[in-house]
Amino acid sequence: MRAFLTFLIFFSVNAYSQNLVVGRSYFGATIDEKEICDLVAFTTRPEVTMAVENIVKRSGLKQNFYVMECPNTDNCFAATRNGERLIVYDARFFSRLNAVTRTDWAALSILAHEIGHHLQGHTIKSGGSDHNRELEADEFSGFVMYQMGATLAEAQSAIYSVTTEYATSSHPPRSARLKSIETGYNNARELYPRVTAAAETPVLVVKEVKTGCIEGNCTEGQGTAINSRTLDRYEGNWHLGKRHGYGRELSAAGEIRYLGSFEAGKYSGSGILFLANGDRYEGGFRNGKMHGKNSRYIYKNGDILTISYEEGLRQGFGILTRNSGQQNNTYFKNDRRIH
């Protein structure tokens, strides 16, 4: 799975967007392919080809389309050009998505969704996306994710993180899309049952874990270190033996806790903090505390509070955007909501 995101080599081709026909992006916004796809590229590493083939072969068909990069689109979409079927994506979009969802399955589920558009014949029909086509592609994604070993939550992680209950003319609300993924997932479970009573009994394997600086330079440069007490992990830049610059913190279980900038061992600058209750904070930090204007606190249910933080406390006016798309003004003083 990680190979799809990590091992990419590209070469450029000019003016490849002529006669490009597309529907809609993963989010539902109209794509101006002539503006954003003047420069695209082919993936050449075998790991990437394998990732695509691993999805397509679950349908019983041969992989016969191209996977291409389209930088600065912050999205992924299915397209056709002169009879060729394409999956066009922005690699940085996948990287950010996987950081937010804390699972590689998110990017793979989106890739499966776009492949579903091709295999369902959606990209040879005029009119772009509509609710039925999106739900069919979601169902295919769930079907494939089960076969590849994802849990239902992992199969739904992308939809849950990047969509809302607000329906558009082309894309249905989050709840409908989650249901379609679940339907595909359960259909695959019925066709390919893989869990037995013996397999449901967990087996605990205890392995000795190396701690301290396990890779690179953890004094001055880039390195990876594991805390000897908590087994938490840090991967990133160091200065004078402290975390300094860009890096990320992971729990002993491998879940990302923080992704962003550090200074003298503390969160400082811009970053994303993942909380134990499933919420996350995106914004500024100072001296290890949330601190910055127009920061975003994203609740587990998809609601988003945009507000300023001072020394870890919410302060002043803010905007609460419900997962339905409804917005309300609010006001906080010393982290207490006044109205």
C-alpha positions in Angstrom: 0.0 0.0 0.0 2.7 2.5 0.9 4.4 1.8 -2.4 1.6 3.5 -4.2 2.3 6.7 -2.4 6.1 6.6 -2.0 7.8 5.0 -4.9 7.0 7.2 -7.9 9.2 8.3 -10.8 7.8 10.6 -13.5 8.7 12.0 -16.9 6.9 15.0 -18.5 4.9 15.1 -21.7 3.7 18.3 -23.2 0.1 19.4 -23.9 -1.4 16.1 -23.0 -4.8 17.5 -22.1 -6.2 17.9 -25.6 -9.4 15.9 -26.2 -9.5 15.0 -22.4 -13.0 14.2 -21.3 -13.7 14.1 -17.5 -16.7 14.0 -15.3 -16.3 15.4 -11.8 -13.6 15.3 -9.1 -13.8 13.2 -6.0 -15.2 16.2 -4.1 -17.7 17.2 -6.8 -16.1 20.4 -8.0 -16.0 20.9 -11.8 -12.5 20.2 -13.1 -10.9 22.6 -15.7 -8.6 19.9 -17.1 -7.2 22.3 -19.8 -5.9 24.6 -17.1 -4.5 22.0 -14.7 -3.3 19.1 -16.8 -1.0 20.7 -19.4 1.7 18.8 -17.6 1.1 15.2 -16.6 3.3 12.2 -16.2 3.4 8.4 -16.2 4.3 6.3 -13.2 7.1 3.9 -14.0 7.9 2.0 -10.8 6.6 -1.6 -10.7 5.3 -1.0 -7.2 2.8 1.6 -8.6 1.7 -0.7 -11.4 1.2 -3.5 -8.9 -1.0 -1.3 -6.6 -3.3 -0.5 -9.6 -3.3 -4.1 -10.8 -4.1 -5.3 -7.3 -7.3 -3.3 -7.4 -8.4 -4.1 -10.9 -7.8 -7.9 -10.7 -10.4 -8.0 -7.9 -13.0 -7.4 -10.7 -11.7 -10.3 -12.8 -10.6 -7.9 -15.6 -7.2 -6.9 -17.0 -5.7 -3.5 -16.1 -5.7 -1.5 -19.3 -5.5 2.2 -18.3 -2.9 4.7 -17.3 -2.2 6.2 -13.9 -1.0 9.8 -14.3 0.1 12.7 -12.1 -1.6 16.1 -12.4 0.0 18.4 -9.8 -1.7 21.2 -7.9 -5.2 19.7 -8.3 -5.5 18.6 -4.7 -7.8 15.8 -5.9 -8.2 12.6 -7.9 -10.4 11.9 -10.9 -11.1 9.4 -13.8 -10.7 10.7 -17.3 -10.5 9.5 -21.0 -8.3 10.8 -23.8 -8.5 9.6 -27.3 -10.0 6.4 -26.2 -7.4 5.9 -23.4 -8.7 5.5 -19.8 -6.8 7.5 -17.2 -6.6 7.9 -13.4 -5.3 11.4 -12.8 -4.2 12.4 -9.3 -2.2 14.8 -7.2 0.4 12.8 -5.1 0.4 15.5 -2.4 -3.4 15.1 -2.0 -2.9 11.4 -1.2 -0.1 12.2 1.2 -2.2 14.8 3.1 -5.2 12.5 3.1 -3.3 9.6 4.6 -1.8 12.0 7.2 -5.3 13.1 8.3 -6.9 9.7 8.3 -3.8 8.0 9.7 -4.2 5.1 7.3 -2.9 4.2 3.9 -6.3 2.7 3.0 -7.8 6.2 2.4 -5.8 6.9 -0.7 -6.3 3.3 -2.0 -10.1 3.6 -1.5 -10.2 6.8 -3.6 -8.1 5.1 -6.3 -10.6 2.2 -6.2 -13.5 4.6 -6.5 -12.0 6.2 -9.6 -11.2 2.8 -11.1 -14.9 1.9 -10.4 -16.0 4.8 -12.6 -14.0 3.3 -15.5 -15.1 -0.3 -15.0 -18.8 0.8 -14.7 -18.5 2.6 -18.0 -19.2 6.0 -16.5 -16.3 7.7 -18.3 -17.7 6.8 -21.7 -21.0 8.5 -21.0 -21.6 12.2 -21.3 -22.9 14.4 -18.5 -20.3 14.1 -15.8 -21.0 12.7 -12.4 -24.4 12.2 -10.8 -25.5 10.6 -7.6 -26.1 7.1 -9.0 -22.7 7.0 -10.7 -20.9 8.1 -7.5 -22.7 5.5 -5.4 -21.9 2.8 -7.8 -18.2 3.8 -7.7 -18.3 3.9 -3.9 -19.9 0.4 -3.8 -17.1 -0.9 -6.0 -14.5 0.7 -3.7 -16.0 -1.0 -0.6 -16.1 -4.4 -2.5 -12.4 -4.1 -3.4 -11.2 -2.8 0.0 -12.7 -5.9 1.7 -10.8 -8.2 -0.6 -7.6 -6.3 0.0 -7.8 -6.7 3.7 -9.2 -3.3 5.0 -11.7 -3.0 7.8 -15.0 -1.3 7.0 -13.8 1.8 8.9 -10.6 1.9 6.9 -12.6 1.5 3.7 -14.8 4.4 4.7 -12.0 6.6 6.1 -11.6 8.9 3.0 -15.4 9.5 2.7 -15.7 10.2 6.4 -12.8 12.7 6.4 -13.2 14.7 3.2 -17.0 14.8 2.6 -20.0 16.3 4.4 -23.8 15.6 4.6 -24.2 18.5 2.2 -25.3 17.0 -1.2 -24.3 18.7 -4.5 -25.9 18.3 -7.9 -23.2 15.7 -8.8 -22.4 14.0 -5.4 -24.7 12.5 -2.8 -24.4 13.3 1.0 -21.8 11.5 3.2 -24.3 9.1 4.8 -25.4 7.7 1.4 -21.8 7.3 0.3 -20.9 5.5 3.5 -23.8 3.2 3.0 -22.8 2.3 -0.5 -19.3 1.5 0.6 -20.7 -0.7 3.4 -23.0 -2.4 0.8 -20.0 -3.3 -1.4 -18.0 -4.3 1.6 -20.7 -6.7 2.8 -21.3 -8.1 -0.7 -17.6 -9.0 -0.9 -17.8 -10.5 2.6 -20.6 -12.8 1.5 -18.8 -13.9 -1.6 -15.3 -14.3 -0.1 -15.7 -15.1 3.6 -12.3 -15.2 5.2 -12.8 -15.1 9.0 -13.0 -18.4 10.9 -13.5 -19.0 14.6 -9.9 -19.8 15.0 -8.8 -16.7 13.2 -11.0 -14.5 15.4 -8.9 -15.5 18.4 -6.1 -12.9 18.7 -2.5 -14.2 19.1 -0.2 -11.8 21.0 3.4 -11.8 19.8 5.8 -10.0 22.0 8.8 -8.6 20.2 11.8 -6.8 21.6 11.7 -3.2 20.5 14.9 -1.2 20.0 14.7 2.2 21.6 16.6 5.5 21.5 17.9 6.7 18.2 17.3 3.9 15.8 18.0 5.6 12.5 19.8 8.6 11.1 21.2 11.5 13.2 19.2 12.4 16.3 21.5 15.1 17.3 21.9 17.3 14.3 20.1 16.4 11.1 17.3 13.9 10.3 16.7 10.8 12.4 14.2 8.5 14.0 14.0 7.8 17.8 11.7 5.6 20.0 10.9 6.6 23.6 12.2 3.9 25.9 9.3 4.3 28.3 6.2 4.9 26.1 7.6 3.4 22.8 6.3 6.5 21.1 8.2 7.3 17.9 9.5 10.5 16.4 10.6 10.8 12.7 12.0 14.1 11.5 14.6 16.9 12.0 16.8 17.4 15.1 18.9 20.3 16.4 21.1 20.1 19.5 19.6 16.7 20.3 16.0 18.0 20.4 13.2 17.7 17.9 13.5 20.8 15.7 12.0 21.5 12.3 9.6 19.3 10.5 8.6 15.9 11.8 5.9 13.6 13.1 5.1 11.8 16.3 3.5 8.3 16.3 2.1 6.2 19.1 3.5 2.8 19.9 0.7 1.3 17.8 1.8 3.4 14.8 -0.9 6.0 14.7 0.1 9.6 13.9 -0.3 11.9 16.9 1.2 15.1 15.5 2.4 16.2 12.1 4.2 19.5 11.7 6.9 21.8 13.0 8.9 21.5 16.2 11.2 23.9 18.1 13.4 22.9 20.9 11.5 19.6 21.3 8.0 21.2 21.4 5.2 21.8 18.9 5.9 25.2 17.3 4.7 26.7 14.0 2.1 24.9 11.9 0.9 21.4 12.5 -1.9 18.9 12.9 -2.6 17.4 16.3 -4.7 14.2 16.5 -6.6 13.8 19.8 -7.5 10.6 21.6 -11.2 11.2 21.2 -11.0 11.3 17.4 -11.0 15.1 17.0 -8.1 16.9 15.4 -6.6 20.4 15.5 -5.1 22.1 12.4 -3.3 25.4 12.9 -0.5 27.1 14.8 1.4 26.1 17.9 3.7 27.9 20.3 5.7 26.4 23.1 3.8 23.1 22.8 0.4 24.7 22.9 -2.3 25.4 20.3 -1.7 29.1 19.3 -2.7 30.8 16.1 -5.3 32.8 14.2 -8.0 31.2 12.2 -7.1 27.7 13.3 -9.4 24.7 12.7 -10.8 22.3 15.3 -12.3 19.4 13.5 -14.7 17.2 15.5 -15.0 13.5 15.0 -18.5 13.9 13.5 -17.2 16.3 10.8 -18.2 19.6 12.4 -15.5 22.3 12.0 -14.8 25.2 14.4 -12.6 28.0 12.8 -11.3 30.3 15.6 -8.2 31.7 17.1 -6.3 30.0 19.9 -4.1 31.7 22.5 -1.9 29.6 24.7 -4.1 26.6 24.2 -7.4 28.4 24.8 -10.1 29.4 22.2 -10.5 33.1 22.1 -12.9 35.5 20.3 -15.3 35.1 17.5 -15.4 31.9 15.5 -17.4 30.1 12.8 -18.9 26.6 13.4 -19.5 24.7 10.2 -21.8 21.7 10.7 -21.2 18.6 8.7 -24.5 19.4 6.9 -22.9 22.6 5.6 -24.8 25.0 7.9 -22.7 27.7 9.5 -23.2 29.6 12.8 -21.2 32.4 14.5 -19.9 31.7 18.0 -17.8 33.4 20.6 -15.3 32.0 23.2 -13.5 33.6 26.1 -10.7 31.7 27.8 -11.9 28.5 26.1 -15.5 28.9 27.4 -18.2 29.3 24.9 -20.2 32.5 25.5 -22.6 32.2 22.6 
